[in-house]
């Protein structure tokens, strides 16, 4: 209980309470329950609409790493008029994740469904079973032959369909169903459009991070960043054709 109160102290100011009240009145979410995770920019809670589990991601207005946020927002034409006030940056970040998730979902990427965004609160579908989140890829046992093609296909759809670079694609931001081994990519706040000034650098980092993890788990596989990129390009041609 003390931990929950401590986390609530980071995020539940008067404006956040008002935003939650508005979401509740709009029948988006009924309740906020226990925290699922707490990161540098946001606290993620399990919530419900009736008996349906949902996720409420509430971005911290006072403790977020604003300088870190700015490098992912600056250069994005969708936020050209963004001010430098801390609260403005947090609201833009919440809007950015909502927009990025919508783009990803509309292009077939396996990810949470964005349901609503109000101020610094993002409501999404819950990725789990029996009100328990699926584990991160780093914490799960999985079959390379089942998961690797999913990683390639999801990134191809993200990059060539949604025209986004995830910018934090790693074993920490991929959830996996232990029963089916289906993956879902999460955490799209930092994702940038493909024409962002730093998109190429972020893409290289994404590919390096995921291949480094896979090589640590499956050292017998001759996997390299270059091979992963080639597989993404091949999947792009398979899905969209050569002219995309």
ZIRA-V394813 format. One record per pair of residues at least 12 apart in sequence whose ideal C-beta (glycine too) atoms are under 8 Angstrom apart, sorted by sequence separation. I is the first residue (numbers start at 1). J is the second residue. D is the distance in Angstrom with one decimal. If there is no record, write none. Layout:
I&J&D + I&J&D
This chain:
20&32&6.9 + 33&45&6.5 + 34&46&5.6 + 44&56&7.3 + 45&57&7.8 + 101&113&7.7 + 102&114&5.5 + 112&124&4.0 + 113&125&4.0 + 173&185&6.5 + 174&186&7.2 + 211&223&5.6 + 32&45&5.0 + 33&46&4.6 + 44&57&4.9 + 45&58&6.8 + 79&92&5.2 + 101&114&4.1 + 112&125&5.1 + 173&186&5.3 + 211&224&6.5 + 32&46&8.0 + 33&47&6.1 + 43&57&7.7 + 44&58&7.7 + 112&126&7.8 + 155&169&6.8 + 173&187&4.4 + 211&225&5.0 + 32&47&4.9 + 33&48&6.8 + 42&57&5.2 + 43&58&5.4 + 112&127&5.8 + 31&47&5.9 + 42&58&6.1 + 73&89&7.0 + 79&95&7.9 + 98&114&5.0 + 169&185&7.2 + 211&227&7.9 + 30&47&7.5 + 31&48&5.0 + 42&59&4.5 + 43&60&6.9 + 79&96&7.0 + 97&114&7.8 + 208&225&5.3 + 211&228&5.1 + 29&47&4.9 + 30&48&5.5 + 41&59&5.9 + 42&60&6.2 + 78&96&7.4 + 207&225&4.7 + 210&228&7.0 + 29&48&7.2 + 30&49&5.3 + 36&55&7.0 + 41&60&6.4 + 70&89&6.8 + 73&92&5.9 + 98&117&4.1 + 166&185&6.8 + 168&187&6.0 + 29&49&5.4 + 30&50&6.4 + 66&86&5.5 + 69&89&5.6 + 73&93&7.0 + 76&96&7.3 + 28&49&6.9 + 69&90&7.8 + 78&99&6.7 + 204&225&7.5 + 207&228&5.3 + 27&49&7.1 + 42&64&7.7 + 64&86&7.5 + 95&117&6.2 + 166&188&7.0 + 168&190&5.2 + 207&229&5.7 + 40&63&8.0 + 41&64&4.7 + 66&89&5.4 + 73&96&6.6 + 94&117&5.8 + 101&124&7.1 + 151&174&7.6 + 167&190&4.6 + 168&191&7.8 + 32&56&5.5 + 40&64&6.7 + 41&65&6.7 + 62&86&7.4 + 66&90&7.9 + 69&93&5.5 + 72&96&7.8 + 98&122&5.7 + 164&188&7.8 + 166&190&7.8 + 167&191&5.5 + 29&54&5.6 + 40&65&5.0 + 61&86&6.7 + 64&89&7.7 + 94&119&7.2 + 97&122&5.8 + 166&191&5.1 + 167&192&5.6 + 61&87&5.4 + 64&90&5.8 + 94&120&5.2 + 165&191&6.5 + 29&56&6.3 + 94&121&7.0 + 158&185&7.4 + 164&191&5.0 + 165&192&5.4 + 7&35&5.1 + 10&38&7.8 + 40&68&7.3 + 41&69&6.8 + 91&119&6.3 + 94&122&5.4 + 164&192&6.9 + 165&193&7.8 + 61&90&5.1 + 64&93&7.6 + 91&120&6.0 + 147&176&7.1 + 154&183&7.0 + 164&193&6.2 + 165&194&6.2 + 4&34&6.7 + 60&90&7.2 + 90&120&5.4 + 163&193&6.0 + 164&194&6.6 + 4&35&6.3 + 7&38&5.6 + 11&42&7.9 + 59&90&4.9 + 154&185&5.7 + 163&194&4.5 + 165&196&7.2 + 3&35&7.8 + 11&43&5.3 + 150&182&7.2 + 151&183&7.0 + 163&195&7.8 + 10&43&6.2 + 138&171&3.8 + 150&183&4.9 + 158&191&8.0 + 59&93&5.9 + 137&171&4.3 + 138&172&6.1 + 142&176&6.0 + 147&181&6.1 + 165&199&4.8 + 59&94&5.1 + 136&171&6.3 + 137&172&7.8 + 146&181&4.6 + 159&194&6.7 + 167&202&4.0 + 7&43&5.3 + 20&56&7.9 + 136&172&5.6 + 140&176&4.9 + 147&183&6.3 + 166&202&7.7 + 170&206&7.7 + 57&94&7.9 + 136&173&7.6 + 137&174&4.3 + 165&202&4.8 + 169&206&3.8 + 136&174&6.7 + 137&175&7.4 + 140&178&6.1 + 143&181&6.3 + 165&203&4.8 + 167&205&7.4 + 168&206&7.5 + 169&207&7.8 + 171&209&8.0 + 136&175&6.2 + 137&176&5.4 + 142&181&5.4 + 167&206&6.7 + 170&209&4.4 + 171&210&7.3 + 57&97&7.5 + 110&150&7.4 + 135&175&6.9 + 136&176&7.7 + 166&206&5.6 + 169&209&6.4 + 170&210&6.1 + 134&175&4.3 + 135&176&6.4 + 165&206&6.7 + 169&210&5.7 + 16&58&6.4 + 133&175&6.9 + 134&176&5.9 + 171&213&4.5 + 134&177&5.4 + 135&178&6.7 + 170&213&6.6 + 110&154&5.8 + 134&178&7.0 + 159&203&7.3 + 16&61&7.7 + 109&154&5.3 + 12&58&7.8 + 15&61&7.8 + 137&183&7.0 + 11&58&4.4 + 128&175&7.8 + 11&59&7.6 + 13&61&6.6 + 109&157&5.0 + 127&175&5.0 + 129&177&7.5 + 11&60&5.6 + 41&90&7.9 + 108&157&4.8 + 109&158&5.2 + 10&60&5.0 + 11&61&7.6 + 107&157&5.2 + 129&179&8.0 + 134&184&7.3 + 107&158&7.2 + 155&206&7.5 + 10&62&7.2 + 41&93&6.6 + 109&161&7.5 + 10&63&5.7 + 104&157&7.8 + 108&161&6.4 + 109&162&6.5 + 104&158&5.8 + 107&161&3.3 + 107&162&4.2 + 106&162&7.2 + 55&112&6.6 + 127&184&4.9 + 104&162&5.0 + 61&120&6.1 + 103&162&4.2 + 127&186&6.9 + 151&210&6.4 + 103&163&7.5 + 104&164&6.4 + 54&115&7.0 + 59&120&4.3 + 103&164&6.0 + 58&120&6.3 + 59&121&7.6 + 100&162&7.9 + 58&121&5.3 + 59&122&7.6 + 57&121&7.2 + 58&122&8.0 + 100&164&6.1 + 56&121&6.2 + 57&122&4.4 + 56&122&7.5 + 57&123&7.8 + 148&214&7.1 + 56&123&5.7 + 57&124&6.6 + 55&123&7.1 + 54&123&5.9 + 55&124&4.5 + 54&124&6.9 + 55&125&7.0 + 144&214&7.3 + 54&125&6.8 + 55&126&5.2 + 54&126&5.6 + 55&127&7.7 + 110&182&6.9 + 112&184&6.8 + 53&126&4.1 + 110&183&6.2 + 111&184&5.8 + 144&217&7.6 + 159&232&6.7 + 110&184&4.8 + 111&185&5.0 + 112&186&6.2 + 144&218&5.0 + 53&128&7.2 + 110&185&6.4 + 111&186&6.6 + 138&213&7.1 + 47&123&7.4 + 109&185&6.2 + 137&213&7.6 + 152&228&7.1 + 156&232&4.8 + 160&236&4.4 + 111&188&7.0 + 144&221&6.5 + 155&232&5.4 + 156&233&7.9 + 159&236&7.4 + 53&131&5.1 + 161&239&7.4 + 152&231&4.7 + 156&235&3.9 + 160&239&7.4 + 161&240&7.1 + 46&126&7.1 + 152&232&5.7 + 156&236&4.9 + 160&240&5.6 + 104&185&7.4 + 153&235&5.5 + 157&239&6.9 + 152&235&5.3 + 156&239&6.3 + 104&188&6.4 + 160&244&5.6 + 46&131&6.3 + 153&239&7.8 + 28&115&6.3 + 29&116&8.0 + 46&133&8.0 + 101&188&5.1 + 104&191&7.7 + 28&116&4.7 + 100&188&4.0 + 100&189&7.4 + 26&116&7.4 + 28&118&7.9 + 97&187&8.0 + 97&188&5.1 + 100&191&4.4 + 97&189&4.0 + 23&116&6.2 + 96&189&6.0 + 29&123&5.6 + 97&191&7.9 + 23&118&5.3 + 28&123&5.5 + 72&167&6.4 + 94&189&7.8 + 96&191&7.9 + 22&118&5.6 + 93&189&5.4 + 36&133&5.7 + 20&118&7.9 + 23&121&6.7 + 19&118&4.4 + 19&119&4.0 + 23&123&6.5 + 18&119&7.7 + 19&120&6.9 + 20&121&6.6 + 19&121&5.0 + 16&119&7.0 + 15&119&6.0 + 16&120&6.2 + 15&120&7.5 + 16&121&6.8 + 11&120&7.7 + 78&193&7.7 + 76&192&6.4 + 77&193&7.7 + 72&189&7.6 + 75&192&7.6 + 76&193&6.2 + 72&190&4.5 + 72&191&7.9 + 72&192&5.9 + 76&196&6.1 + 69&190&8.0 + 75&196&5.1 + 75&197&4.4 + 75&198&6.9 + 71&198&6.9 + 42&189&7.6 + 41&189&6.5
